């Protein structure tokens, strides 16, 4: 083959490679520059050839799948306007990318987000961090069942594998600080221990009673974190000794760390000093009184009514989980391999934080409150602007970016304090029976 023909092939390959790279989520490229992706690959020891589907293209392709309305790898690629590539090639590119690269890139995006929202997330000197858990479903195949397991409740064993996820996010901006993924049978407390090293000393953890208990409180304090949780359901408040009484329904006491926890971890202390605060709350539409447990012992520095309001705002983390599961497609994951599932979750967490960064930029540029802006609107504008930027001349890119930020700032959600919604559906389902066997098995049994 002559040199001129080889040079022609190379030129054509470079042209196609350039078109593919230029079509990938341009509205987000400044948040995660190409060099950061290359650096993460080098740190992970990932060597790659100069092919069409480079790590840069693969990473942004996975992020696009989280933001595209169908949450599909294939539809995200087709919508980008990139040259046609087979589904097998896309799957191979995702499989080649090490899990460590995606984890490192999530940390880089999160560091950028934390720097941007640092002044907005503090309460009385503490960064306020919400913690909660959820489950993600996935493809029904033996390898995923083996890796993640599934639920086994009163209705029997579930058909689909489930991964358990715990996420920590800033209360006031909903930027995810860290997350951990495990098997369905892994406890949220165990996953929380994987999240704790990513938090800073002085951070204030606000969580429900799944993350309560004297042993957990001791672990939080050992890491330098403060906490506010609802009391554990087994804790009998009437039996506690009041060491310092601040007010009626507000006192300092000591909780005993159970011997079985100290046997498992000898570094745990025998007792933990905490403050108990009785507050009024609305739970599932009913007014009730609940006890909060906190490490913030000084009643003058940390008034009880402010602590109560802070805990009442904990419901915002449910909004983040809805955005992650519904808007970003983490409810049902599409990957067929355990590492593919973990990489897909990392990409969806990364995509959510990238959109949050743009919302923060829009809020700061236009004098708006970040928590008042619409996440769904921001997602739509990111995907629409990315398509426009892939076709626009260079001189138009800055203008398109600023138009996007203005559009994000213009769409606000109403304030809904003490919002209460039923966990029920209004629209009835179709009158078809539930398919309890695999489709292939049904087709075989009903073959004529």
C-alpha positions as CSV (number, residue, x, y, z in Angstrom):
1,X,0.0,0.0,0.0
2,X,1.4,3.3,-1.0
3,X,2.3,6.1,1.4
4,X,-0.2,8.5,-0.1
5,X,-3.1,6.0,0.5
6,X,-1.9,5.4,4.1
7,X,-1.7,9.2,4.7
8,X,-5.2,9.4,3.2
9,X,-6.6,6.8,5.7
10,X,-4.9,8.6,8.6
11,X,-6.3,11.9,7.5
12,X,-9.8,10.5,7.3
13,X,-9.4,8.7,10.7
14,X,-8.4,12.0,12.3
15,X,-11.3,13.8,10.7
16,X,-13.8,11.2,12.1
17,X,-12.1,11.2,15.5
18,X,-12.3,15.0,15.6
19,X,-16.1,14.9,14.8
20,X,-16.7,12.3,17.5
21,X,-14.8,14.2,20.2
22,X,-16.3,17.5,19.2
23,X,-19.9,16.1,19.5
24,X,-19.6,15.0,23.2
25,X,-21.4,17.1,25.8
26,X,-19.7,20.4,24.9
27,X,-21.6,22.3,27.6
28,X,-19.8,20.3,30.3
29,X,-16.3,20.1,28.8
30,X,-14.9,23.0,30.8
31,X,-15.9,21.2,34.1
32,X,-14.0,18.1,33.1
33,X,-11.1,19.0,30.7
34,X,-9.6,16.3,28.5
35,X,-6.3,16.4,30.3
36,X,-8.0,15.5,33.6
37,X,-9.3,12.3,31.9
38,X,-5.9,11.5,30.5
39,X,-4.3,12.1,33.9
40,X,-6.8,9.8,35.6
41,X,-6.0,7.1,33.0
42,X,-2.3,7.5,33.6
43,X,-2.7,7.3,37.4
44,X,-4.8,4.1,37.0
45,X,-2.1,2.6,34.7
46,X,-4.6,2.5,31.8
47,X,-2.9,2.5,28.4
48,X,-5.0,3.1,25.3
49,X,-4.4,3.3,21.6
50,X,-5.3,6.3,19.5
51,X,-8.6,4.9,18.4
52,X,-12.0,6.4,17.6
53,X,-13.6,5.8,21.0
54,X,-10.9,7.3,23.2
55,X,-11.3,7.6,27.0
56,X,-12.5,11.2,26.6
57,X,-15.2,10.1,24.2
58,X,-16.2,7.1,26.4
59,X,-16.5,9.1,29.6
60,X,-18.6,11.9,28.1
61,X,-20.7,9.2,26.3
62,X,-21.5,7.7,29.7
63,X,-22.3,11.1,31.1
64,X,-24.6,11.8,28.2
65,X,-26.5,8.6,28.8
66,X,-27.4,9.9,32.3
67,X,-28.7,13.2,31.0
68,X,-30.4,12.1,27.8
69,X,-34.2,11.6,28.4
70,X,-34.1,7.9,27.6
71,X,-31.1,7.3,29.9
72,X,-29.9,4.9,27.2
73,X,-26.3,4.5,26.0
74,X,-27.4,4.0,22.4
75,X,-29.9,6.9,22.2
76,X,-27.4,9.3,23.9
77,X,-24.8,8.4,21.2
78,X,-27.3,8.8,18.3
79,X,-28.6,12.2,19.7
80,X,-25.1,13.6,19.8
81,X,-24.8,13.8,16.1
82,X,-21.5,11.8,16.1
83,X,-20.7,9.4,13.2
84,X,-22.4,6.0,13.4
85,X,-20.7,3.4,15.7
86,X,-22.0,-0.1,16.5
87,X,-23.5,-0.8,20.0
88,X,-20.8,-3.5,20.4
89,X,-18.0,-1.0,19.9
90,X,-19.6,1.3,22.5
91,X,-20.0,-1.5,25.0
92,X,-16.3,-2.6,24.4
93,X,-15.2,1.0,25.0
94,X,-17.0,1.2,28.3
95,X,-15.6,-2.2,29.3
96,X,-12.0,-1.1,28.5
97,X,-12.2,1.9,30.8
98,X,-11.1,0.9,34.4
99,X,-13.4,1.5,37.3
100,X,-10.6,3.4,39.0
101,X,-10.7,6.0,36.3
102,X,-14.4,6.7,36.8
103,X,-13.9,6.9,40.6
104,X,-11.0,9.3,40.2
105,X,-13.0,11.5,37.8
106,X,-16.0,11.6,40.2
107,X,-13.5,12.9,42.9
108,X,-12.2,15.6,40.5
109,X,-15.7,16.8,39.6
110,X,-16.7,16.7,43.2
111,X,-13.7,18.7,44.3
112,X,-14.6,21.4,41.7
113,X,-18.2,21.5,42.9
114,X,-17.1,21.7,46.6
115,X,-14.8,24.7,45.9
116,X,-17.7,26.5,44.1
117,X,-20.3,25.9,46.8
118,X,-18.1,26.2,49.9
119,X,-19.5,29.6,51.0
120,X,-23.1,28.3,50.6
121,X,-23.1,25.1,52.6
122,X,-22.2,26.3,56.1
123,X,-24.3,26.6,59.2
124,X,-22.6,28.1,62.3
125,X,-19.2,27.1,60.9
126,X,-20.1,23.6,59.9
127,X,-20.6,22.2,56.4
128,X,-24.0,20.5,56.6
129,X,-24.1,17.1,54.9
130,X,-27.2,15.0,54.4
131,X,-26.8,11.2,54.3
132,X,-29.4,8.7,53.0
133,X,-29.6,5.4,51.0
134,X,-31.5,3.9,48.1
135,X,-31.5,0.8,45.9
136,X,-30.8,0.5,42.1
137,X,-32.2,-2.3,40.1
138,X,-30.4,-3.8,37.0
139,X,-30.4,-6.5,34.3
140,X,-31.7,-10.0,35.2
141,X,-28.6,-12.1,34.7
142,X,-26.7,-14.7,36.9
143,X,-23.5,-12.6,37.1
144,X,-25.3,-9.6,38.5
145,X,-27.3,-11.8,40.9
146,X,-24.1,-13.3,42.2
147,X,-22.4,-9.9,42.6
148,X,-25.3,-7.9,44.2
149,X,-28.0,-10.3,45.3
150,X,-31.7,-9.3,45.6
151,X,-34.5,-8.9,48.1
152,X,-36.4,-11.7,49.7
153,X,-39.5,-10.4,51.4
154,X,-43.1,-11.5,52.0
155,X,-43.8,-11.6,48.3
156,X,-40.9,-14.0,47.7
157,X,-37.5,-13.6,46.0
158,X,-37.4,-10.6,43.6
159,X,-36.5,-11.3,40.0
160,X,-34.0,-8.5,39.5
161,X,-30.6,-7.9,41.3
162,X,-30.4,-4.8,43.5
163,X,-27.4,-2.7,44.5
164,X,-27.6,-0.7,47.8
165,X,-26.2,2.8,47.6
166,X,-25.5,5.4,50.3
167,X,-24.9,9.0,49.3
168,X,-23.7,12.1,51.2
169,X,-24.6,15.5,49.8
170,X,-24.5,19.1,51.0
171,X,-27.9,20.1,52.3
172,X,-28.1,23.6,50.8
173,X,-26.8,22.8,47.3
174,X,-27.4,19.1,46.8
175,X,-23.9,18.5,45.5
176,X,-22.9,14.9,46.2
177,X,-19.8,14.7,48.4
178,X,-19.3,11.0,48.3
179,X,-21.2,7.7,47.8
180,X,-20.7,4.0,48.3
181,X,-22.1,1.0,46.4
182,X,-22.6,-2.5,47.9
183,X,-24.7,-5.6,47.7
184,X,-28.4,-5.5,48.6
185,X,-27.7,-7.4,51.9
186,X,-25.0,-4.8,52.9
187,X,-26.3,-2.5,55.6
188,X,-26.5,1.2,55.1
189,X,-24.3,1.6,58.2
190,X,-21.5,-0.4,56.6
191,X,-21.7,1.6,53.5
192,X,-21.7,4.8,55.6
193,X,-18.3,3.8,56.9
194,X,-17.0,3.9,53.3
195,X,-18.4,7.4,52.9
196,X,-17.0,8.9,56.2
197,X,-13.3,9.2,55.0
198,X,-14.4,11.6,52.3
199,X,-16.0,14.0,54.8
200,X,-13.9,16.7,56.6
201,X,-13.4,17.3,60.3
202,X,-16.1,19.6,61.4
203,X,-18.7,18.5,58.9
204,X,-22.2,18.2,60.4
205,X,-24.0,14.9,59.4
206,X,-27.8,15.1,59.3
207,X,-29.4,11.7,58.9
208,X,-32.4,9.6,59.8
209,X,-32.4,6.8,62.4
210,X,-30.9,4.3,60.0
211,X,-27.6,6.0,60.9
212,X,-28.2,6.3,64.6
213,X,-26.7,4.4,67.5
214,X,-24.0,5.0,70.1
215,X,-21.4,3.0,68.2
216,X,-22.0,5.0,65.0
217,X,-21.9,8.3,67.0
218,X,-18.5,7.3,68.4
219,X,-17.2,6.6,64.9
220,X,-18.5,10.0,63.6
221,X,-16.8,11.8,66.5
222,X,-13.6,9.9,66.0
223,X,-13.5,11.2,62.4
224,X,-14.1,14.8,63.7
225,X,-17.7,15.0,62.4
226,X,-20.6,16.3,64.3
227,X,-24.1,14.8,63.9
228,X,-27.9,15.3,64.2
229,X,-30.1,12.2,63.8
230,X,-33.4,11.0,65.0
231,X,-33.1,8.7,68.0
232,X,-32.8,5.0,67.4
233,X,-36.1,3.2,67.8
234,X,-34.8,1.0,70.6
235,X,-33.5,3.9,72.7
236,X,-35.6,4.4,75.9
237,X,-35.3,8.2,76.6
238,X,-37.1,7.9,80.0
239,X,-34.2,5.7,81.3
240,X,-31.5,8.2,80.4
241,X,-29.7,10.1,83.2
242,X,-29.8,13.9,82.7
243,X,-26.3,15.2,83.2
244,X,-27.0,18.8,82.1
245,X,-30.6,20.1,81.7
246,X,-30.9,23.0,79.2
247,X,-34.7,23.2,79.1
248,X,-37.7,21.0,79.2
249,X,-37.1,18.4,76.5
250,X,-33.4,19.4,76.0
251,X,-30.7,17.8,78.1
252,X,-27.2,16.2,77.8
253,X,-26.8,12.5,78.6
254,X,-24.4,9.6,78.0
255,X,-25.3,6.6,75.7
256,X,-23.7,3.3,76.4
257,X,-21.8,1.6,73.5
258,X,-22.9,-2.1,73.5
259,X,-20.2,-4.6,74.4
260,X,-20.7,-6.5,71.1
261,X,-19.7,-3.3,69.2
262,X,-16.6,-2.8,71.4
263,X,-15.6,-6.4,70.8
264,X,-15.8,-5.9,67.1
265,X,-13.9,-2.6,67.4
266,X,-11.9,-2.3,70.6
267,X,-11.1,1.4,69.8
268,X,-14.7,2.4,70.6
269,X,-15.3,4.1,74.0
270,X,-17.7,2.8,76.6
271,X,-20.0,5.8,76.4
272,X,-20.7,8.7,74.1
273,X,-22.0,12.1,75.4
274,X,-24.9,13.5,73.4
275,X,-27.7,16.0,73.6
276,X,-31.3,15.0,73.4
277,X,-33.9,17.4,72.0
278,X,-37.6,16.8,71.8
279,X,-39.2,18.6,68.8
280,X,-42.6,18.7,67.0
281,X,-42.6,17.1,63.6
282,X,-45.0,16.2,60.8
283,X,-44.5,12.6,59.6
284,X,-46.7,11.3,56.8
285,X,-49.2,14.1,57.4
286,X,-49.5,13.6,61.2
287,X,-48.2,15.9,63.9
288,X,-46.1,14.1,66.4
289,X,-43.2,14.6,68.9
290,X,-39.8,13.1,68.1
291,X,-36.4,13.0,69.8
292,X,-33.3,14.2,68.1
293,X,-29.8,13.2,69.1
294,X,-26.9,15.5,68.4
295,X,-23.2,16.0,69.4
296,X,-23.8,19.8,69.5
297,X,-23.9,20.1,73.3
298,X,-23.7,23.9,73.7
299,X,-27.3,25.2,73.9
300,X,-26.3,28.8,73.6
301,X,-24.1,28.3,70.5
302,X,-26.5,25.8,68.9
303,X,-30.2,26.7,69.9
304,X,-32.6,23.8,69.9
305,X,-35.1,25.5,67.5
306,X,-32.4,25.9,64.9
307,X,-31.3,22.3,65.2
308,X,-35.0,21.3,64.8
309,X,-35.3,23.4,61.6
310,X,-32.1,21.9,60.2
311,X,-33.4,18.4,60.7
312,X,-36.7,19.3,59.2
313,X,-34.9,20.4,56.0
314,X,-33.4,16.8,55.8
315,X,-36.2,15.9,53.3
316,X,-34.2,17.7,50.6
317,X,-32.0,14.6,50.2
318,X,-35.1,12.8,49.0
319,X,-35.2,15.3,46.1
320,X,-31.6,14.5,45.3
321,X,-32.4,10.7,45.3
322,X,-35.4,11.3,43.0
323,X,-33.2,13.3,40.6
324,X,-30.6,10.6,40.6
325,X,-33.0,7.7,40.1
326,X,-35.6,9.2,37.9
327,X,-34.0,12.1,36.0
328,X,-30.5,10.5,35.7
329,X,-31.8,7.0,35.3
330,X,-30.1,5.3,38.3
331,X,-33.3,3.5,39.2
332,X,-32.8,0.7,36.6
333,X,-29.2,0.4,35.4
334,X,-28.5,-1.0,31.9
335,X,-25.0,-2.5,32.3
336,X,-24.6,-6.3,32.2
337,X,-21.4,-6.7,34.2
338,X,-20.8,-5.8,37.9
339,X,-18.0,-3.4,37.1
340,X,-20.2,-1.9,34.4
341,X,-22.9,-1.2,36.9
342,X,-20.5,0.5,39.2
343,X,-19.1,2.6,36.4
344,X,-22.6,3.5,35.3
345,X,-23.5,4.7,38.8
346,X,-20.2,6.7,38.9
347,X,-21.1,8.4,35.6
348,X,-24.6,9.2,36.8
349,X,-23.4,10.6,40.0
350,X,-20.8,12.6,38.1
351,X,-23.5,13.9,35.6
352,X,-25.7,15.0,38.5
353,X,-22.8,17.0,40.1
354,X,-21.8,18.6,36.7
355,X,-25.4,19.9,36.3
356,X,-25.3,21.1,39.9
357,X,-22.1,23.0,39.1
358,X,-23.8,24.8,36.2
359,X,-26.8,25.6,38.5
360,X,-24.3,27.1,41.0
361,X,-22.7,29.2,38.3
362,X,-26.1,30.3,37.0
363,X,-27.2,31.3,40.5
364,X,-24.1,33.2,41.3
365,X,-24.1,35.0,37.9
366,X,-27.8,36.0,38.2
367,X,-28.2,36.6,41.9
368,X,-30.5,33.6,42.5
369,X,-30.7,31.0,45.3
370,X,-29.1,27.7,44.0
371,X,-31.7,25.5,45.7
372,X,-34.5,27.4,44.1
373,X,-33.5,26.4,40.5
374,X,-35.0,23.5,38.6
375,X,-32.7,20.5,38.1
376,X,-34.8,19.1,35.3
377,X,-34.8,22.4,33.4
378,X,-31.0,22.5,33.8
379,X,-30.6,19.0,32.4
380,X,-32.7,19.9,29.3
381,X,-30.7,23.0,28.7
382,X,-27.4,21.2,29.0
383,X,-28.3,18.5,26.4
384,X,-29.8,21.1,24.0
385,X,-26.9,23.5,24.4
386,X,-24.4,20.7,23.9
387,X,-26.0,19.9,20.5
388,X,-25.9,23.5,19.5
389,X,-22.3,24.0,20.5
390,X,-21.2,20.9,18.5
391,X,-22.3,22.7,15.3
392,X,-21.7,26.3,16.1
393,X,-18.6,28.3,15.1
394,X,-16.0,29.0,17.9
395,X,-17.0,32.7,18.2
396,X,-20.6,31.6,19.2
397,X,-19.6,29.2,22.0
398,X,-19.3,31.7,24.8
399,X,-22.7,33.3,23.9
400,X,-24.4,29.9,23.9
401,X,-22.9,29.0,27.3
402,X,-24.1,32.3,28.8
403,X,-27.6,31.8,27.3
404,X,-27.7,28.4,28.9
405,X,-26.8,29.9,32.3
406,X,-29.4,32.5,31.9
407,X,-32.0,29.9,31.0
408,X,-31.1,27.8,34.1
409,X,-31.4,30.8,36.4
410,X,-34.8,31.8,34.9
411,X,-36.6,28.5,35.8
412,X,-37.3,28.3,39.5
413,X,-39.3,25.8,41.6
414,X,-41.7,27.1,44.2
415,X,-40.9,27.0,47.9
416,X,-42.8,24.2,49.6
417,X,-42.0,24.1,53.4
418,X,-43.3,21.0,55.2
419,X,-44.2,19.5,51.9
420,X,-46.1,16.2,52.3
421,X,-46.9,13.9,49.4
422,X,-48.6,10.5,49.3
423,X,-46.5,7.4,48.4
424,X,-49.2,6.3,46.0
425,X,-50.0,6.5,42.3
426,X,-52.9,8.5,40.9
427,X,-53.1,6.9,37.4
428,X,-54.2,3.3,37.3
429,X,-52.0,0.7,35.7
430,X,-52.9,-1.2,32.5
431,X,-55.1,-4.3,33.1
432,X,-52.4,-6.8,32.2
433,X,-51.2,-9.5,34.5
434,X,-47.6,-9.3,35.9
435,X,-45.1,-11.3,33.8
436,X,-43.6,-13.7,36.4
437,X,-41.3,-15.6,34.1
438,X,-38.8,-14.6,31.5
439,X,-40.0,-13.5,28.1
440,X,-38.1,-16.3,26.3
441,X,-39.6,-18.9,28.6
442,X,-43.1,-17.5,27.9
443,X,-42.6,-17.5,24.2
444,X,-41.4,-21.2,24.3
445,X,-44.4,-22.3,26.3
446,X,-46.9,-20.4,24.0
447,X,-45.3,-21.4,20.7
448,X,-47.8,-22.8,18.3
